Amino acid sequence: MLLKYSSLSLRLRLGLCFGTLVGLLAAVVAVSALGFLEFRASSDRLIFQEYPKNVVLDDTSNHLNSIALSMRNTLFLRDESEIRKEIDNITGTNLQLLDNLNQLHQLFNNADDAGLLKKLDIIDSAYRVNQDDFVALVRQNRMGEARNLLLVELHPYQQQYFTLLNSLKHHQRQRVLQESAAVSNTYLHVRGWTFSLTLASLAAGLVLTVIMTRSLLRQLGGEPAYAQEVAARIAQGEFHYDIQLHPGDNTSLLAVINLMRNRLNLRSQALEKANQEMAEVIDTLKHTQTELVESEKMAALGSLVAGVSHELNTPIGNSVIAASTITDLTRQFIGQVQDGHLRRAQLNAYLEEVATGADILQRNLIRAGDLVASFKQVAVDCSSSQLREFRLSEVIRETLLTLRPAFKKLPVTFEQSIPDNIHMQSYPGPLTQVITNLVNNAVIHGLCDLPQGQVTVAAKLVSDQEVQISVTDNGRGIPEENMHRIFEPFFTTKLGHGGSGLGLHIVYNNVTQILQGKIRVQSEPRCTVFTLNLPCHIQT
């Protein structure tokens, strides 16, 4: 028999082994299917005959509880609409309770259950009569009589009602336990037969597998070890070596692996070339983006310089006028002194004019000094990212002060609501750039062409370690379709009109990376809020 088997072709051997395995599996499936049908019949009796009875009994108890709760609620409620709502609930639930009683008569048909259902009908009739009297007393606002009726008549009927329902539940529980035991016994029998046949099939399959493995090894001629080595080297990415094949071998496993190796080698070379080109493109994009970001920073700083220079014209011009006036008055005063015609009235007038001019000169020079100091600090912060301790209100105030000249001719007002006790150890430069970009974004995109606009920068301490800063404008808002793209680089609705698409991208990077915080945005017409949650102290 072994000689005959060894003389068969590989196809016939496979067919014989698989045919035997399929026959064994068919036997297992047939026995399992018959056992499953018997198990399903037992389960169906439990699920479709006994379980619905439990559902109806639970629904009946729930409806009875709902009616009792509504009756109690009517005695404590004062609002007539709520009382009517409870009475409507009693009426509606009564209909459902009556429907449940009809279902119980249809489902329970043995002698013990019939006796209990008969008693239940009697209790239900008496309960409904007293319930109607209770509803009538409540409708007539005779709450005292209704309360007595509930305590003396209705409550005992409710207790009897629940007792009968619990008795039905007990009987039903016993029947469910009996059916469950029958289902368990069926399952154990089916499992035993299936397990035994499965073990027999596994043993037969193991024997056939050993026979077929030996046949396949003979057909491969001892090549599997080498084929495994070749496959492992290909899996590790080694494609540049020769595979030893027998002359004319084009269909063996090694021949197929060699063909796959050659194709993978070609694809690997093409992929390496594509990756190299992609890396060059990415480097170019990163370099371009860096240049654009720096250009955006310098453009903002240049706009700040222009605005502050324009703002300085007024106090410096006033100072020049006051200084020249004092010079002219002093020249006249000296001439009067030299001529010897100086009178007390002239001296007093000269002193008064000089005092007024000096006051004007001092106030304008102080104003110019404040502008220069604010510009100097903001410019230093914008051009560097140094970690230092600062008062948040001062940094925001200086930033808004340098931004006001740029929007002086626009109908926009700026407000600041930041307590003076918020101190931070962070990077004021990136924070200044964040506030500048958010304010510019609000004015340019949200408040453009509006008759009156307002931008508010507020802050509060969320905890000892966290501060929350919000920038709010009353502009037209951000369209919903753009909300998920506003922080993307180069995305702008002002393309071709001065927008680079990097403002909010820089904001997001500064907040999440340098300032180590989080940013979120909420927008609707007439209100857009950017909220920043930042740590108060950044550790180096």
ROLUMVO-51385 format. One record per residue (C-alpha): residue number from 1; residue in one letter; y, x negated, z. Coordinates in nm, 3 decimals. Layout:
N
resi resn y x z
NUM A Y X Z
...
//
This chain:
540
resi resn y x z
1 M 0.000 0.000 0.000
2 L 0.240 -0.286 0.080
3 L 0.159 -0.456 -0.248
4 K 0.230 -0.137 -0.436
5 Y 0.561 -0.094 -0.252
6 S 0.666 -0.452 -0.319
7 S 0.594 -0.409 -0.688
8 L 0.838 -0.116 -0.717
9 S 1.187 -0.170 -0.854
10 L 1.487 -0.176 -0.623
11 R 1.601 0.165 -0.748
12 L 1.266 0.325 -0.668
13 R 1.254 0.162 -0.327
14 L 1.599 0.292 -0.245
15 G 1.504 0.636 -0.369
16 L 1.189 0.643 -0.160
17 C 1.363 0.529 0.157
18 F 1.660 0.757 0.117
19 G 1.435 1.048 0.027
20 T 1.240 0.997 0.349
21 L 1.561 0.973 0.551
22 V 1.700 1.286 0.386
23 G 1.378 1.474 0.465
24 L 1.397 1.373 0.830
25 L 1.764 1.466 0.849
26 A 1.689 1.801 0.684
27 A 1.427 1.870 0.951
28 V 1.676 1.784 1.225
29 V 1.941 2.003 1.062
30 A 1.699 2.296 1.023
31 V 1.587 2.284 1.385
32 S 1.946 2.240 1.500
33 A 2.062 2.530 1.283
34 L 1.797 2.766 1.423
35 G 1.882 2.661 1.776
36 F 2.251 2.699 1.699
37 L 2.197 3.054 1.572
38 E 2.019 3.146 1.894
39 F 2.289 2.976 2.102
40 R 2.560 3.151 1.903
41 A 2.400 3.490 1.957
42 S 2.399 3.433 2.334
43 S 2.756 3.304 2.324
44 D 2.875 3.598 2.114
45 R 2.739 3.840 2.371
46 L 2.929 3.658 2.640
47 I 3.253 3.617 2.443
48 F 3.276 3.942 2.247
49 Q 3.111 4.185 2.491
50 E 3.171 4.059 2.844
51 Y 3.492 3.857 2.821
52 P 3.706 4.146 2.681
53 K 3.614 4.345 2.990
54 N 3.769 4.075 3.210
55 V 4.082 4.074 2.993
56 V 4.124 4.452 3.023
57 L 4.066 4.440 3.401
58 D 4.326 4.161 3.439
59 D 4.574 4.352 3.221
60 T 4.520 4.666 3.431
61 S 4.587 4.473 3.753
62 N 4.896 4.310 3.601
63 H 5.035 4.647 3.486
64 L 4.971 4.795 3.831
65 N 5.149 4.498 3.991
66 S 5.442 4.538 3.750
67 I 5.478 4.909 3.837
68 A 5.465 4.836 4.212
69 L 5.725 4.558 4.176
70 S 5.959 4.780 3.972
71 M 5.934 5.059 4.234
72 R 6.023 4.815 4.511
73 N 6.310 4.673 4.307
74 T 6.469 5.015 4.256
75 L 6.511 5.051 4.634
76 F 6.715 4.727 4.660
77 L 6.920 4.734 4.341
78 R 7.273 4.875 4.335
79 D 7.359 4.855 3.967
80 E 7.266 5.181 3.793
81 S 7.189 5.002 3.466
82 E 6.940 4.773 3.642
83 I 6.780 5.074 3.819
84 R 6.743 5.253 3.485
85 K 6.590 4.937 3.342
86 E 6.328 4.930 3.623
87 I 6.252 5.304 3.574
88 D 6.207 5.244 3.199
89 N 5.972 4.959 3.284
90 I 5.768 5.193 3.511
91 T 5.743 5.451 3.232
92 G 5.648 5.199 2.962
93 T 5.396 5.019 3.182
94 N 5.235 5.355 3.278
95 L 5.155 5.413 2.912
96 Q 4.994 5.070 2.887
97 L 4.804 5.137 3.212
98 L 4.671 5.465 3.071
99 D 4.559 5.284 2.755
100 N 4.378 5.026 2.969
101 L 4.196 5.301 3.160
102 N 4.072 5.446 2.829
103 Q 3.950 5.100 2.726
104 L 3.768 5.062 3.060
105 H 3.582 5.390 2.996
106 Q 3.476 5.260 2.656
107 L 3.366 4.917 2.779
108 F 3.189 5.001 3.108
109 N 2.897 5.239 3.056
110 N 2.634 5.172 3.326
111 A 2.581 5.401 3.623
112 D 2.751 5.186 3.890
113 D 3.058 5.130 3.675
114 A 3.075 5.498 3.581
115 G 3.095 5.593 3.950
116 L 3.374 5.347 4.012
117 L 3.564 5.463 3.702
118 K 3.536 5.826 3.819
119 K 3.692 5.730 4.154
120 L 3.952 5.528 3.966
121 D 4.048 5.834 3.759
122 I 4.096 6.039 4.077
123 I 4.313 5.772 4.238
124 D 4.508 5.726 3.914
125 S 4.587 6.099 3.890
126 A 4.713 6.116 4.250
127 Y 4.903 5.790 4.203
128 R 5.080 5.917 3.890
129 V 5.183 6.245 4.058
130 N 5.342 6.061 4.351
131 Q 5.489 5.810 4.110
132 D 5.663 6.087 3.913
133 D 5.803 6.223 4.242
134 F 5.927 5.874 4.329
135 V 6.103 5.834 3.993
136 A 6.263 6.179 4.033
137 L 6.393 6.093 4.382
138 V 6.536 5.764 4.252
139 R 6.707 5.940 3.962
140 Q 6.863 6.179 4.218
141 N 6.975 5.879 4.428
142 R 6.768 5.997 4.725
143 M 6.665 5.645 4.816
144 G 6.558 5.721 5.174
145 E 6.304 5.984 5.066
146 A 6.191 5.756 4.783
147 R 6.133 5.472 5.032
148 N 5.927 5.699 5.261
149 L 5.721 5.824 4.966
150 L 5.652 5.464 4.859
151 L 5.541 5.358 5.208
152 V 5.344 5.670 5.307
153 E 5.187 5.790 4.982
154 L 5.215 5.539 4.698
155 H 5.129 5.221 4.888
156 P 4.787 5.351 5.012
157 Y 4.703 5.468 4.659
158 Q 4.797 5.127 4.527
159 Q 4.565 4.962 4.777
160 Q 4.278 5.192 4.677
161 Y 4.357 5.129 4.311
162 F 4.335 4.753 4.359
163 T 4.015 4.787 4.566
164 L 3.840 4.979 4.288
165 L 3.959 4.730 4.026
166 N 3.831 4.441 4.238
167 S 3.492 4.615 4.267
168 L 3.476 4.643 3.888
169 K 3.574 4.276 3.861
170 H 3.296 4.183 4.103
171 H 3.033 4.371 3.901
172 Q 3.165 4.218 3.581
173 R 3.162 3.869 3.736
174 Q 2.793 3.908 3.819
175 R 2.713 4.009 3.461
176 V 2.916 3.714 3.324
177 L 2.725 3.475 3.549
178 Q 2.394 3.614 3.422
179 E 2.502 3.581 3.059
180 S 2.636 3.229 3.125
181 A 2.300 3.128 3.272
182 A 2.127 3.262 2.960
183 V 2.363 3.066 2.736
184 S 2.302 2.749 2.941
185 N 1.925 2.787 2.913
186 T 1.951 2.834 2.538
187 Y 2.171 2.527 2.512
188 L 1.926 2.315 2.711
189 H 1.634 2.418 2.487
190 V 1.830 2.349 2.169
191 R 1.952 2.017 2.300
192 G 1.600 1.908 2.396
193 W 1.452 1.985 2.054
194 T 1.746 1.831 1.870
195 F 1.739 1.518 2.085
196 S 1.367 1.469 2.033
197 L 1.386 1.511 1.656
198 T 1.691 1.287 1.640
199 L 1.509 1.008 1.825
200 A 1.215 1.043 1.585
201 S 1.450 1.031 1.286
202 L 1.629 0.723 1.427
203 A 1.299 0.543 1.478
204 A 1.188 0.625 1.124
205 G 1.529 0.527 0.988
206 L 1.510 0.195 1.173
207 V 1.172 0.115 1.020
208 L 1.294 0.208 0.672
209 T 1.613 0.006 0.724
210 V 1.412 -0.304 0.811
211 I 1.200 -0.258 0.501
212 M 1.501 -0.206 0.275
213 T 1.691 -0.501 0.429
214 R 1.405 -0.732 0.354
215 S 1.390 -0.602 -0.004
216 L 1.764 -0.650 -0.055
217 L 1.754 -1.002 0.087
218 R 1.482 -1.087 -0.158
219 Q 1.688 -0.941 -0.442
220 L 1.993 -1.149 -0.338
221 G 1.783 -1.464 -0.323
222 G 1.932 -1.612 -0.007
223 E 2.297 -1.584 -0.123
224 P 2.442 -1.356 0.153
225 A 2.540 -1.646 0.381
226 Y 2.733 -1.816 0.104
227 A 2.884 -1.484 -0.007
228 Q 2.996 -1.421 0.351
229 E 3.159 -1.765 0.366
230 V 3.339 -1.701 0.036
231 A 3.460 -1.359 0.153
232 A 3.587 -1.507 0.481
233 R 3.785 -1.776 0.298
234 I 3.938 -1.514 0.066
235 A 4.028 -1.300 0.366
236 Q 4.211 -1.604 0.510
237 G 4.412 -1.640 0.187
238 E 4.227 -1.937 0.033
239 F 4.218 -1.862 -0.339
240 H 4.233 -2.211 -0.494
241 Y 3.872 -2.325 -0.497
242 D 3.566 -2.283 -0.721
243 I 3.277 -2.047 -0.643
244 Q 2.934 -2.177 -0.735
245 L 2.767 -1.929 -0.974
246 H 2.446 -1.948 -1.167
247 P 2.487 -1.980 -1.544
248 G 2.527 -1.639 -1.705
249 D 2.576 -1.463 -1.369
250 N 2.829 -1.184 -1.434
251 T 2.697 -0.894 -1.224
252 S 2.599 -1.042 -0.887
253 L 2.797 -1.000 -0.566
254 L 2.935 -1.352 -0.597
255 A 3.046 -1.285 -0.955
256 V 3.237 -0.976 -0.842
257 I 3.392 -1.172 -0.553
258 N 3.493 -1.449 -0.797
259 L 3.664 -1.195 -1.025
260 M 3.842 -1.044 -0.725
261 R 3.946 -1.393 -0.612
262 N 4.102 -1.471 -0.951
263 R 4.297 -1.144 -0.958
264 L 4.413 -1.190 -0.599
265 N 4.526 -1.541 -0.684
266 L 4.739 -1.413 -0.971
267 R 4.886 -1.136 -0.757
268 S 4.951 -1.379 -0.472
269 Q 5.147 -1.608 -0.701
270 A 5.349 -1.316 -0.837
271 L 5.412 -1.191 -0.482
272 E 5.529 -1.533 -0.363
273 K 5.772 -1.552 -0.653
274 A 5.901 -1.201 -0.582
275 N 5.936 -1.282 -0.209
276 Q 6.132 -1.596 -0.289
277 E 6.367 -1.403 -0.515
278 M 6.403 -1.130 -0.251
279 A 6.483 -1.388 0.018
280 E 6.756 -1.534 -0.201
281 V 6.902 -1.187 -0.260
282 I 6.891 -1.111 0.113
283 D 7.064 -1.440 0.199
284 T 7.334 -1.363 -0.058
285 L 7.381 -1.012 0.087
286 K 7.402 -1.147 0.443
287 H 7.658 -1.408 0.337
288 T 7.860 -1.143 0.153
289 Q 7.844 -0.906 0.448
290 T 7.957 -1.181 0.687
291 E 8.251 -1.260 0.462
292 L 8.344 -0.891 0.440
293 V 8.324 -0.852 0.817
294 E 8.550 -1.154 0.870
295 S 8.784 -1.022 0.603
296 E 8.793 -0.687 0.783
297 K 8.880 -0.865 1.110
298 M 9.159 -1.071 0.950
299 A 9.296 -0.766 0.769
300 A 9.314 -0.579 1.099
301 L 9.485 -0.879 1.261
302 G 9.729 -0.905 0.969
303 S 9.813 -0.536 0.998
304 L 9.866 -0.588 1.370
305 V 10.105 -0.882 1.301
306 A 10.303 -0.678 1.050
307 G 10.331 -0.383 1.287
308 V 10.438 -0.591 1.585
309 S 10.689 -0.785 1.371
310 H 10.843 -0.459 1.256
311 E 10.852 -0.332 1.616
312 L 11.022 -0.655 1.733
313 N 11.312 -0.603 1.491
314 T 11.475 -0.337 1.709
315 P 11.490 -0.518 2.049
316 I 11.575 -0.855 1.889
317 G 11.846 -0.694 1.671
318 N 11.994 -0.520 1.975
319 S 11.986 -0.850 2.165
320 V 12.170 -1.031 1.881
321 I 12.438 -0.759 1.871
322 A 12.479 -0.769 2.252
323 A 12.499 -1.152 2.251
324 S 12.758 -1.158 1.971
325 T 12.963 -0.892 2.149
326 I 12.960 -1.096 2.472
327 T 13.062 -1.406 2.272
328 D 13.362 -1.225 2.114
329 L 13.471 -1.083 2.450
330 T 13.443 -1.426 2.611
331 R 13.653 -1.585 2.332
332 Q 13.926 -1.321 2.382
333 F 13.910 -1.367 2.759
334 I 13.953 -1.745 2.726
335 G 14.257 -1.692 2.500
336 Q 14.413 -1.458 2.753
337 V 14.353 -1.709 3.034
338 Q 14.506 -1.995 2.836
339 D 14.815 -1.788 2.746
340 G 14.863 -1.701 3.111
341 H 14.889 -1.327 3.031
342 L 14.563 -1.222 3.206
343 R 14.598 -0.909 3.411
344 R 14.357 -0.764 3.667
345 A 14.277 -0.462 3.443
346 Q 14.181 -0.697 3.159
347 L 13.962 -0.904 3.395
348 N 13.788 -0.592 3.523
349 A 13.735 -0.462 3.166
350 Y 13.593 -0.800 3.061
351 L 13.354 -0.814 3.357
352 E 13.239 -0.455 3.292
353 E 13.176 -0.523 2.922
354 V 12.989 -0.848 2.998
355 A 12.773 -0.675 3.261
356 T 12.689 -0.395 3.017
357 G 12.610 -0.643 2.739
358 A 12.399 -0.857 2.972
359 D 12.204 -0.549 3.082
360 I 12.142 -0.447 2.718
361 L 12.043 -0.804 2.634
362 Q 11.805 -0.828 2.932
363 R 11.633 -0.493 2.865
364 N 11.579 -0.568 2.495
365 L 11.456 -0.922 2.563
366 I 11.212 -0.786 2.826
367 R 11.092 -0.530 2.569
368 A 11.046 -0.804 2.309
369 G 10.870 -1.024 2.564
370 D 10.626 -0.742 2.649
371 L 10.549 -0.689 2.282
372 V 10.494 -1.060 2.224
373 A 10.274 -1.092 2.535
374 S 10.064 -0.790 2.435
375 F 10.034 -0.916 2.080
376 K 9.942 -1.262 2.201
377 Q 9.666 -1.134 2.430
378 V 9.528 -0.891 2.171
379 A 9.543 -1.156 1.900
380 V 9.361 -1.407 2.120
381 D 9.098 -1.148 2.211
382 C 9.051 -1.041 1.849
383 S 9.009 -1.399 1.726
384 S 8.758 -1.500 1.992
385 S 8.462 -1.360 2.183
386 Q 8.510 -1.517 2.525
387 L 8.358 -1.363 2.836
388 R 8.625 -1.303 3.102
389 E 8.718 -1.059 3.377
390 F 8.990 -0.807 3.294
391 R 9.131 -0.468 3.390
392 L 9.022 -0.208 3.136
393 S 9.346 -0.007 3.148
394 E 9.553 -0.317 3.061
395 V 9.337 -0.412 2.761
396 I 9.346 -0.056 2.623
397 R 9.720 -0.025 2.688
398 E 9.791 -0.352 2.504
399 T 9.566 -0.248 2.216
400 L 9.737 0.092 2.175
401 L 10.078 -0.075 2.207
402 T 10.001 -0.301 1.911
403 L 9.859 -0.010 1.709
404 R 10.157 0.228 1.751
405 P 10.391 0.047 1.504
406 A 10.135 0.082 1.221
407 F 10.133 0.462 1.262
408 K 10.494 0.503 1.371
409 K 10.586 0.717 1.069
410 L 10.282 0.944 1.100
411 P 10.277 1.262 1.316
412 V 10.020 1.112 1.552
413 T 10.047 1.066 1.929
414 F 9.835 0.832 2.139
415 E 9.733 0.905 2.497
416 Q 9.552 0.693 2.753
417 S 9.366 0.827 3.056
418 I 9.208 0.528 3.230
419 P 9.218 0.459 3.605
420 D 9.363 0.122 3.705
421 N 9.068 0.042 3.933
422 I 8.815 -0.019 3.654
423 H 8.749 -0.393 3.628
424 M 8.504 -0.542 3.380
425 Q 8.350 -0.881 3.317
426 S 8.285 -0.855 2.945
427 Y 8.417 -0.954 2.603
428 P 8.768 -0.810 2.554
429 G 8.788 -0.929 2.193
430 P 8.496 -0.722 2.058
431 L 8.605 -0.432 2.284
432 T 8.959 -0.448 2.139
433 Q 8.816 -0.448 1.789
434 V 8.595 -0.147 1.873
435 I 8.893 0.056 2.004
436 T 9.110 -0.054 1.709
437 N 8.849 0.048 1.452
438 L 8.780 0.383 1.623
439 V 9.152 0.468 1.643
440 N 9.212 0.360 1.282
441 N 8.908 0.560 1.173
442 A 9.037 0.868 1.357
443 V 9.387 0.843 1.203
444 I 9.278 0.755 0.849
445 H 8.979 0.989 0.815
446 G 9.028 1.262 1.076
447 L 9.405 1.315 1.104
448 C 9.508 1.235 0.746
449 D 9.742 1.498 0.596
450 L 9.747 1.706 0.917
451 P 10.085 1.827 1.049
452 Q 10.020 1.694 1.401
453 G 9.744 1.480 1.545
454 Q 9.645 1.328 1.876
455 V 9.412 1.043 1.972
456 T 9.306 1.011 2.335
457 V 9.132 0.709 2.489
458 A 8.978 0.788 2.828
459 A 8.740 0.608 3.062
460 K 8.554 0.670 3.386
461 L 8.301 0.494 3.605
462 V 7.953 0.642 3.563
463 S 7.818 0.412 3.835
464 D 7.900 0.079 3.995
465 Q 7.738 -0.094 3.699
466 E 7.842 0.126 3.404
467 V 8.167 0.254 3.253
468 Q 8.202 0.531 2.995
469 I 8.482 0.511 2.735
470 S 8.562 0.799 2.500
471 V 8.788 0.808 2.192
472 T 8.875 1.167 2.100
473 D 9.080 1.308 1.812
474 N 9.167 1.663 1.711
475 G 9.115 1.604 1.339
476 R 8.905 1.775 1.078
477 G 8.573 1.634 1.207
478 I 8.282 1.456 1.040
479 P 8.070 1.656 0.789
480 E 7.719 1.718 0.918
481 E 7.560 1.555 0.613
482 N 7.742 1.227 0.696
483 M 7.662 1.213 1.070
484 H 7.343 1.009 1.030
485 R 7.510 0.756 0.795
486 I 7.846 0.677 0.957
487 F 7.720 0.351 1.114
488 E 7.558 0.226 0.793
489 P 7.726 -0.078 0.632
490 F 7.940 -0.007 0.325
491 F 7.927 0.371 0.375
492 T 8.274 0.524 0.345
493 T 8.432 0.846 0.223
494 K 8.743 0.648 0.119
495 L 8.570 0.432 -0.142
496 G 8.833 0.307 -0.384
497 H 9.115 0.414 -0.152
498 G 9.124 0.120 0.089
499 G 8.798 0.189 0.277
500 S 8.543 -0.092 0.302
501 G 8.269 0.098 0.487
502 L 8.242 -0.172 0.755
503 G 8.466 -0.033 1.031
504 L 8.209 0.178 1.217
505 H 7.932 -0.069 1.128
506 I 8.128 -0.341 1.312
507 V 8.182 -0.097 1.600
508 Y 7.807 -0.030 1.626
509 N 7.716 -0.400 1.615
510 N 7.980 -0.498 1.873
511 V 7.879 -0.219 2.114
512 T 7.501 -0.262 2.092
513 Q 7.480 -0.641 2.056
514 I 7.783 -0.818 2.204
515 L 7.889 -0.558 2.465
516 Q 7.523 -0.466 2.538
517 G 7.597 -0.092 2.549
518 K 7.529 0.232 2.366
519 I 7.740 0.452 2.140
520 R 7.704 0.815 2.036
521 V 7.921 1.059 1.843
522 Q 7.975 1.434 1.861
523 S 8.185 1.607 1.598
524 E 8.304 1.952 1.507
525 P 8.625 2.084 1.350
526 R 8.928 1.996 1.568
527 C 8.727 1.767 1.797
528 T 8.547 1.437 1.730
529 V 8.437 1.223 2.025
530 F 8.297 0.868 2.016
531 T 8.140 0.788 2.354
532 L 8.065 0.430 2.466
533 N 7.849 0.348 2.768
534 L 7.905 -0.017 2.859
535 P 7.793 -0.238 3.149
536 C 8.077 -0.337 3.382
537 H 7.946 -0.689 3.427
538 I 7.774 -0.890 3.155
539 Q 7.581 -1.188 3.287
540 T 7.592 -1.508 3.087
//
